[in-house]
Amino acid sequence: MLDEELRLAAQLQRELLPPPLPTVHDVAFHILYRPAGYVSGDIYDIERLDEDHVGFFVADAVGHGVPAALMTMFIKRALHLKIIDPGLPKGYRIVPPDEALTRLNHDLTRQTRAGRLRHATAVCGVINCRTRQLSVARAGHPYPMVLRSDRYVDSLEPDGAILGIFPDETFEMVTTRLRPGDRLLIYTDGFEVAFREQPSDR
């Protein structure tokens, strides 16, 4: 019975994941998602916000198993990079990544004050696929990396504490411009284990 319930939880969690996103202008998106068990404390989303902009996030809920998986569902529902408002000139507003994390942190700390522990790390970003300008904020998550086409690795290191602890935490946002051939790498803390450097045969 428990095995069947875990399989159902895993199916529900997979249904939260976005469908493959087509190339926008000349920017392509690729995902590798391999939960260690039936359910995962990791969640991601990629969303086309308008004709030029794509928003994305990767989050890692603190904990394991079903409680962490349930928290990923909360994060998916609470983190927004676009607000629809008919009163605005375009009828919507793209939310900067630092503001999006601030709003999510407010929701999580409110849950924590109510006696439900809600902590997570996250990276959140928006890319203008026409100009290739990238804006990123993070909350206690491993630093995103830009793998430049000239083989230089550019670590993006905005400040920001783990979500759900400090109600007044502010999150720094950094911007950079991607060049043709550059790759942005965002990962969770299982990445180092899955892709551990192999020793040489010297």
Disulfide bonds with the S-S distance in Angstrom:
none
